[in-house]
Each structure stands twice: as structure tokens, then as C-alpha cells.
Amino acid sequence: MYGDLELGFTKKGRLWYLQIEPVGTSVSLPADPGEHVHEPLPAFPDLVASLTEAGYRITEEPHPYDPEVVWSRVARSGMEFRQDPDQGSLSIHLSAMDIYRQDNGPAFG
């Protein structure tokens, strides 16, 4: 329904999480009803350079669920991203943990 975009809602119906995990070098996003647009993904070094140039601090940290996988995190934003070495694709996650905690968790799961 949303292409490569996944959305997570709380029990109260608020959006608290989104992720984009495409396969390859483009991302499929929703457009008109039943249609998707395909946008090119930025190269990992270009994304890091753009964020750094814009004044964002990027750190590298092991992911809490898989400590062997290192994610780049944008300080104080809730955004993390990584380059998949096997597929070469860029994965992006964004979460608002305050909303998640306030609403007592996810709608499903």
C-alpha cells in the first residue's frame, strides 16, 4: 500500500514510527491512489555530507536489537540510517519514543 514506506501507529492512533527500507538504489513512495513514485536514494556518503553540512551531528552506534549492525544517527532527531553492505541500499528509520510511551505502545503487535 505504501511501497517501501512503513508506518507505525500507537494504540491511540498517532504516528510514532516510520521506516524506509528499499531494495536497490531507488525508493517507492505513495503517490496518487494505487500509484507509486520511484525516487533515487542518495549515496550514503552524500547523505552524511549533506546532513553534516546542514549542521547536524552524526554518530555511529550499534543498533540495540542487533549490536553487530552499526547505524548512523542524527543527534536529537530520532532518525537513524545505515547502508546495507549486501544490497547496497539505504535504510532510514525515524521514531518518536515520547509519543510511543505516552500512548502505551503500538496499535498492533
C-alpha positions as protocol buffer text, in pm:
chain_id: "A"
residue {
  index: 1
  type: MET
  ca { x: 0 y: 0 z: 0 }
}
residue {
  index: 2
  type: TYR
  ca { x: 280 y: 243 z: 86 }
}
residue {
  index: 3
  type: GLY
  ca { x: 559 y: 97 z: -127 }
}
residue {
  index: 4
  type: ASP
  ca { x: 888 y: 97 z: 65 }
}
residue {
  index: 5
  type: LEU
  ca { x: 741 y: 319 z: 339 }
}
residue {
  index: 6
  type: GLU
  ca { x: 620 y: 154 z: 660 }
}
residue {
  index: 7
  type: LEU
  ca { x: 424 y: 346 z: 923 }
}
residue {
  index: 8
  type: GLY
  ca { x: 374 y: 261 z: 1291 }
}
residue {
  index: 9
  type: PHE
  ca { x: 79 y: 393 z: 1493 }
}
residue {
  index: 10
  type: THR
  ca { x: 14 y: 387 z: 1866 }
}
residue {
  index: 11
  type: LYS
  ca { x: -293 y: 245 z: 2037 }
}
residue {
  index: 12
  type: LYS
  ca { x: -435 y: 599 z: 2028 }
}
residue {
  index: 13
  type: GLY
  ca { x: -383 y: 624 z: 1652 }
}
residue {
  index: 14
  type: ARG
  ca { x: -84 y: 861 z: 1650 }
}
residue {
  index: 15
  type: LEU
  ca { x: 206 y: 813 z: 1411 }
}
residue {
  index: 16
  type: TRP
  ca { x: 518 y: 737 z: 1611 }
}
residue {
  index: 17
  type: TYR
  ca { x: 744 y: 547 z: 1369 }
}
residue {
  index: 18
  type: LEU
  ca { x: 829 y: 532 z: 1003 }
}
residue {
  index: 19
  type: GLN
  ca { x: 1087 y: 339 z: 811 }
}
residue {
  index: 20
  type: ILE
  ca { x: 1206 y: 322 z: 455 }
}
residue {
  index: 21
  type: GLU
  ca { x: 1385 y: 1 z: 363 }
}
residue {
  index: 22
  type: PRO
  ca { x: 1405 y: -23 z: -16 }
}
residue {
  index: 23
  type: VAL
  ca { x: 1591 y: -281 z: -215 }
}
residue {
  index: 24
  type: GLY
  ca { x: 1827 y: -122 z: -464 }
}
residue {
  index: 25
  type: THR
  ca { x: 1901 y: 239 z: -546 }
}
residue {
  index: 26
  type: SER
  ca { x: 1551 y: 388 z: -558 }
}
residue {
  index: 27
  type: VAL
  ca { x: 1263 y: 415 z: -314 }
}
residue {
  index: 28
  type: SER
  ca { x: 896 y: 352 z: -393 }
}
residue {
  index: 29
  type: LEU
  ca { x: 665 y: 601 z: -218 }
}
residue {
  index: 30
  type: PRO
  ca { x: 287 y: 651 z: -232 }
}
residue {
  index: 31
  type: ALA
  ca { x: 153 y: 900 z: -486 }
}
residue {
  index: 32
  type: ASP
  ca { x: -198 y: 909 z: -634 }
}
residue {
  index: 33
  type: PRO
  ca { x: -439 y: 636 z: -515 }
}
residue {
  index: 34
  type: GLY
  ca { x: -298 y: 300 z: -621 }
}
residue {
  index: 35
  type: GLU
  ca { x: 18 y: 454 z: -766 }
}
residue {
  index: 36
  type: HIS
  ca { x: 377 y: 499 z: -651 }
}
residue {
  index: 37
  type: VAL
  ca { x: 664 y: 724 z: -745 }
}
residue {
  index: 38
  type: HIS
  ca { x: 1019 y: 595 z: -758 }
}
residue {
  index: 39
  type: GLU
  ca { x: 1281 y: 836 z: -629 }
}
residue {
  index: 40
  type: PRO
  ca { x: 1658 y: 780 z: -636 }
}
residue {
  index: 41
  type: LEU
  ca { x: 1819 y: 723 z: -299 }
}
residue {
  index: 42
  type: PRO
  ca { x: 2116 y: 938 z: -209 }
}
residue {
  index: 43
  type: ALA
  ca { x: 2450 y: 764 z: -182 }
}
residue {
  index: 44
  type: PHE
  ca { x: 2542 y: 703 z: 182 }
}
residue {
  index: 45
  type: PRO
  ca { x: 2846 y: 937 z: 181 }
}
residue {
  index: 46
  type: ASP
  ca { x: 2639 y: 1209 z: 10 }
}
residue {
  index: 47
  type: LEU
  ca { x: 2366 y: 1184 z: 275 }
}
residue {
  index: 48
  type: VAL
  ca { x: 2620 y: 1207 z: 559 }
}
residue {
  index: 49
  type: ALA
  ca { x: 2793 y: 1503 z: 391 }
}
residue {
  index: 50
  type: SER
  ca { x: 2463 y: 1687 z: 332 }
}
residue {
  index: 51
  type: LEU
  ca { x: 2346 y: 1640 z: 691 }
}
residue {
  index: 52
  type: THR
  ca { x: 2684 y: 1744 z: 830 }
}
residue {
  index: 53
  type: GLU
  ca { x: 2697 y: 2050 z: 605 }
}
residue {
  index: 54
  type: ALA
  ca { x: 2348 y: 2147 z: 726 }
}
residue {
  index: 55
  type: GLY
  ca { x: 2478 y: 2144 z: 1085 }
}
residue {
  index: 56
  type: TYR
  ca { x: 2353 y: 1805 z: 1204 }
}
residue {
  index: 57
  type: ARG
  ca { x: 2578 y: 1591 z: 1421 }
}
residue {
  index: 58
  type: ILE
  ca { x: 2605 y: 1230 z: 1303 }
}
residue {
  index: 59
  type: THR
  ca { x: 2721 y: 950 z: 1533 }
}
residue {
  index: 60
  type: GLU
  ca { x: 2774 y: 581 z: 1466 }
}
residue {
  index: 61
  type: GLU
  ca { x: 2630 y: 338 z: 1719 }
}
residue {
  index: 62
  type: PRO
  ca { x: 2546 y: -33 z: 1732 }
}
residue {
  index: 63
  type: HIS
  ca { x: 2177 y: -99 z: 1684 }
}
residue {
  index: 64
  type: PRO
  ca { x: 2009 y: -204 z: 2013 }
}
residue {
  index: 65
  type: TYR
  ca { x: 1848 y: -514 z: 1860 }
}
residue {
  index: 66
  type: ASP
  ca { x: 2150 y: -626 z: 1658 }
}
residue {
  index: 67
  type: PRO
  ca { x: 2476 y: -499 z: 1814 }
}
residue {
  index: 68
  type: GLU
  ca { x: 2684 y: -616 z: 1517 }
}
residue {
  index: 69
  type: VAL
  ca { x: 2500 y: -376 z: 1286 }
}
residue {
  index: 70
  type: VAL
  ca { x: 2621 y: -14 z: 1306 }
}
residue {
  index: 71
  type: TRP
  ca { x: 2370 y: 264 z: 1239 }
}
residue {
  index: 72
  type: SER
  ca { x: 2439 y: 632 z: 1181 }
}
residue {
  index: 73
  type: ARG
  ca { x: 2222 y: 852 z: 1400 }
}
residue {
  index: 74
  type: VAL
  ca { x: 2126 y: 1214 z: 1359 }
}
residue {
  index: 75
  type: ALA
  ca { x: 2165 y: 1365 z: 1706 }
}
residue {
  index: 76
  type: ARG
  ca { x: 1841 y: 1460 z: 1887 }
}
residue {
  index: 77
  type: SER
  ca { x: 1621 y: 1382 z: 1587 }
}
residue {
  index: 78
  type: GLY
  ca { x: 1505 y: 1022 z: 1630 }
}
residue {
  index: 79
  type: MET
  ca { x: 1644 y: 944 z: 1283 }
}
residue {
  index: 80
  type: GLU
  ca { x: 1888 y: 665 z: 1213 }
}
residue {
  index: 81
  type: PHE
  ca { x: 2011 y: 522 z: 886 }
}
residue {
  index: 82
  type: ARG
  ca { x: 2252 y: 262 z: 754 }
}
residue {
  index: 83
  type: GLN
  ca { x: 2392 y: 130 z: 432 }
}
residue {
  index: 84
  type: ASP
  ca { x: 2316 y: -239 z: 373 }
}
residue {
  index: 85
  type: PRO
  ca { x: 2651 y: -383 z: 263 }
}
residue {
  index: 86
  type: ASP
  ca { x: 2490 y: -684 z: 91 }
}
residue {
  index: 87
  type: GLN
  ca { x: 2231 y: -500 z: -118 }
}
residue {
  index: 88
  type: GLY
  ca { x: 2384 y: -153 z: -124 }
}
residue {
  index: 89
  type: SER
  ca { x: 2053 y: 5 z: -25 }
}
residue {
  index: 90
  type: LEU
  ca { x: 1996 y: 276 z: 231 }
}
residue {
  index: 91
  type: SER
  ca { x: 1761 y: 210 z: 526 }
}
residue {
  index: 92
  type: ILE
  ca { x: 1610 y: 501 z: 717 }
}
residue {
  index: 93
  type: HIS
  ca { x: 1417 y: 482 z: 1045 }
}
residue {
  index: 94
  type: LEU
  ca { x: 1253 y: 765 z: 1237 }
}
residue {
  index: 95
  type: SER
  ca { x: 1084 y: 720 z: 1574 }
}
residue {
  index: 96
  type: ALA
  ca { x: 924 y: 943 z: 1835 }
}
residue {
  index: 97
  type: MET
  ca { x: 966 y: 740 z: 2153 }
}
residue {
  index: 98
  type: ASP
  ca { x: 788 y: 1001 z: 2368 }
}
residue {
  index: 99
  type: ILE
  ca { x: 468 y: 951 z: 2166 }
}
residue {
  index: 100
  type: TYR
  ca { x: 514 y: 573 z: 2182 }
}
residue {
  index: 101
  type: ARG
  ca { x: 548 y: 578 z: 2563 }
}
residue {
  index: 102
  type: GLN
  ca { x: 265 y: 828 z: 2617 }
}
residue {
  index: 103
  type: ASP
  ca { x: 23 y: 613 z: 2416 }
}
residue {
  index: 104
  type: ASN
  ca { x: 127 y: 282 z: 2578 }
}
residue {
  index: 105
  type: GLY
  ca { x: 283 y: 119 z: 2274 }
}
residue {
  index: 106
  type: PRO
  ca { x: 195 y: 15 z: 1922 }
}
residue {
  index: 107
  type: ALA
  ca { x: -156 y: -34 z: 1782 }
}
residue {
  index: 108
  type: PHE
  ca { x: -67 y: -389 z: 1672 }
}
residue {
  index: 109
  type: GLY
  ca { x: 192 y: -632 z: 1795 }
}
